[in-house]
């Protein structure tokens, strides 16, 4: 079937993102140094963040809520308002952080624009993600920007129905096996995995079998136009 849409994940596919979270976590470790080790802080943050996903979803605001909860737990509620304010400040800095494009993104989008319809399918906070697309300067390349609470087979199918795209005509590009690759393969689409230097542990899939129809893997996004031509 002909290509009907090429969709891109945003965070750590079009621009760097995970490093912002890692830097925020390092700042939290400094704040909580009187009460816990960096390893202990990381472990509790990870546990709380995963537990809270069903309540808060994904994104910076959800992350900061989990950091505040972790700070209260780790300090046994001894933490002062000044430290909580510092954590809130971390969140504001994350929301205002400069966007650093991944290598070869702009050249790749220029090569594909006009030949294929392009869109962004990302997850997280609607306001934050749409703002990042605008601030990135890439908005002109995309026919649509879709922000999901989570990337599941059902959520992808809903988007495809809205845009009248056959699953077999979709190619999804992303850095997460869990979110960008598996759901697309399961609904009959094609998926291109481009590993990032930093990927959130929640997005890892230890037992993924790459020997399936429709799966492709590239070293960097600059290789995508040639792959699309071969497909």
For each residue, the residues with C-beta under 8 A, 3 or more apart:
1: 4 166 168 169
2: 169
3: 6 116 169 171 228 231
4: 1 117 165 166 169 170
5: 116 117 118 119 143 163 165 169 170 171
6: 3 112 116 117 118 119 171 173 228
7: 118 119 120 121 170 171 172 173
8: 13 14 118 119 120 121 142 172 173 174
9: 12 13 14 120 121 122 172 173 174 175 176 179 180
10: 13 14 15 17 120 122 129 132 133
11: 14 15 17 18 122 124
12: 9 15 16 17 18 102 175 176 196 198 199
13: 8 9 10 102 173 174 175 180 194 196 221
14: 8 9 10 11 101 102 105 120 136 138
15: 10 11 12 99 100 101 102 105 132 136
16: 12 19 20 100 101 102 198
17: 10 11 12 20 21
18: 11 12 21 22 196 198 199 200
19: 16 22 23 198
20: 16 17 23 24 94 97
21: 17 18 24 25 63 94 200
22: 18 19 25 26 198
23: 19 20 26 27
24: 20 21 27 28 63 67 90 91 93 94
25: 21 22 28 29 41 42 45
26: 22 23 29 30 38
27: 23 24 30 31 86 90
28: 24 25 31 32 41 45 67 70 71 87 90
29: 25 26 32 33 38 41 42
30: 26 27 33
31: 27 28 71 83 86 87
32: 28 29 35 36 41 70 71 74 75 79
33: 29 30 36
34: 75
35: 32 74 75 76 78 79
36: 32 33 40 41 44 74
37: 40 41
38: 26 29 41 42
39: 42 43
40: 36 37 43 44 74
41: 25 28 29 32 36 37 38 44 45 70 74
42: 25 29 38 39 45 46
43: 39 40 46 47
44: 36 40 41 47 48 70 73 74
45: 25 28 41 42 48 49 66 67 70
46: 42 43 49 50 201
47: 43 44 50 51
48: 44 45 51 52 66 69 70 73
49: 45 46 52 53 62 63 66 202
50: 46 47 53 202
51: 47 48 54
52: 48 49 55 56 62 65 66 69
53: 49 50 56 57 58 62 202
54: 51
55: 52
56: 52 53 61 62 65 66
57: 53 62 123 124 125 149 150
58: 53 62 123 124 125 149 150
59: 62 63 124 125 128 129
60: 63 64 91 94 95 124 125 128
61: 56 64 65 91 125 128
62: 49 52 53 56 57 58 59 65 66 125
63: 21 24 49 59 60 66 67 91 94
64: 60 61 67 68 87 88 90 91 94
65: 52 56 61 62 68 69
66: 45 48 49 52 56 62 63 69 70
67: 24 28 45 63 64 70 71 87 90 91
68: 64 65 71 72 84 87 88
69: 48 52 65 66 72 73
70: 28 32 41 44 45 48 66 67 73 74
71: 28 31 32 67 68 74 75 79 83 84 87
72: 68 69 75 77 79
73: 44 48 69 70 76
74: 32 35 36 40 41 44 70 71
75: 32 34 35 71 72 78 79
76: 35 73
77: 72
78: 35 75
79: 32 35 71 72 75 83 84
80: 83 84
81: 84 85
82: 85 86
83: 31 71 79 80 86 87
84: 68 71 79 80 81 87 88
85: 81 82 88 89
86: 27 31 82 83 89 90
87: 28 31 64 67 68 71 83 84 90 91
88: 64 68 84 85 91 92
89: 85 86 92 93
90: 24 27 28 64 67 86 87 93 94
91: 24 60 61 63 64 67 87 88 94 95
92: 88 89 95 96
93: 24 89 90 96 97
94: 20 21 24 60 63 64 90 91 97
95: 60 91 92 128
96: 92 93
97: 20 93 94
98:
99: 15 132 135 136
100: 15 16
101: 14 15 16 105 106 136
102: 12 13 14 15 16 105 196 220 221
103: 220 221 222
104: 107 108 220 221 222
105: 14 15 101 102 108 109 138 221
106: 101 109 110 138
107: 104 110 111 222
108: 104 105 111 112 221 222 224 225
109: 105 106 112 113 118 138 141
110: 106 107 113 141
111: 107 108 115 225
112: 6 108 109 115 116 118 224 225 228
113: 109 110 118 141
114:
115: 111 112
116: 3 5 6 112 228
117: 4 5 6 143
118: 5 6 7 8 109 112 113 141 142 143
119: 5 6 7 8 142 143 144 145 146 163
120: 7 8 9 10 14 133 142 144 145 146
121: 7 8 9 146 148 151 156 159 172
122: 9 10 11 129 145 146 147 148
123: 57 58 129 147 148 149 150 151 179
124: 11 57 58 59 60 128 129 147
125: 57 58 59 60 61 62 128 129 147
126: 129 130 147
127: 130 131
128: 59 60 61 95 124 125 131 132
129: 10 59 122 123 124 125 126 132 133 145 147
130: 126 127 133 134 145 147
131: 127 128 134 135
132: 10 15 99 128 129 135 136
133: 10 120 129 130 136 138 139 142 145
134: 130 131 139
135: 99 131 132
136: 14 15 99 101 132 133 139
137: 140
138: 14 105 106 109 133 141 142
139: 133 134 136 142 145
140: 137
141: 109 110 113 118 138
142: 8 118 119 120 133 138 139 145
143: 5 117 118 119
144: 119 120 163
145: 119 120 122 129 130 133 139 142
146: 119 120 121 122 159
147: 122 123 124 125 126 129 130
148: 121 122 123 151 155 159
149: 57 58 123 155
150: 57 58 123 155 179
151: 121 123 148 155 156 176 179 180 183
152: 155 156 183
153: 156 157 183 186 187
154: 157 158
155: 148 149 150 151 152 158 159 183
156: 121 151 152 153 159 160 167 172 183 184 187 189
157: 153 154 160 161 167 187
158: 154 155 161 162
159: 121 146 148 155 156 162 163 165
160: 156 157 163 164 165 166 167 170 187
161: 157 158 164
162: 158 159
163: 5 119 144 159 160
164: 160 161
165: 4 5 159 160 169 170
166: 1 4 160 169 170
167: 156 157 160 170 184 187 188 189
168: 1 188 189
169: 1 2 3 4 5 165 166 189
170: 4 5 7 160 165 166 167 184 189 190
171: 3 5 6 7 189 190 191 192 228 231
172: 7 8 9 121 156 180 181 184 189 190 191 192
173: 6 7 8 9 13 180 191 192 194 221 224
174: 8 9 13 179 180 181 191 192 193 194
175: 9 12 13 180 193 194 195 196 199 203
176: 9 12 151 179 180 181 199 200 203
177: 180 181 182 193 203 204 205 208
178: 181 182 202 203 204 205
179: 9 123 150 151 174 176 182 183 203
180: 9 13 151 172 173 174 175 176 177 183 184 191 193
181: 172 174 176 177 178 184 185 191 193 208 215
182: 177 178 179 185 186 191 205 208
183: 151 152 153 155 156 179 180 186 187
184: 156 167 170 172 180 181 187 189 190 191 214
185: 181 182 188 189 190 191 212 214 215
186: 153 182 183
187: 153 156 157 160 167 183 184
188: 167 168 185 214
189: 156 167 168 169 170 171 172 184 185 214
190: 170 171 172 184 185 214 215 216 231
191: 171 172 173 174 180 181 182 184 185 214 215 216
192: 171 172 173 174 216 217 218 224 227
193: 174 175 177 180 181 210 215 216 217 218
194: 13 173 174 175 217 218 219 220 221 224
195: 175 199 217 219
196: 12 13 18 102 175 199
197:
198: 12 16 18 19 22
199: 12 18 175 176 195 196 203 204
200: 18 21 176 203 204
201: 46 204
202: 49 50 53 178
203: 175 176 177 178 179 199 200
204: 177 178 199 200 201
205: 177 178 182 208
206:
207:
208: 177 181 182 205
209: 212
210: 193 215 217
211: 215
212: 185 209 215
213:
214: 184 185 188 189 190 191
215: 181 185 190 191 193 210 211 212
216: 190 191 192 193 227 231
217: 192 193 194 195 210
218: 192 193 194 221 223 224 227
219: 194 195 223
220: 102 103 104 194 223
221: 13 102 103 104 105 108 173 194 218 224
222: 103 104 107 108 225
223: 218 219 220 226 227
224: 108 112 173 192 194 218 221 227 228
225: 108 111 112 222 228 229
226: 223 229 230
227: 192 216 218 223 224 230 231
228: 3 6 112 116 171 224 225 231
229: 225 226
230: 226 227
231: 3 171 190 216 227 228
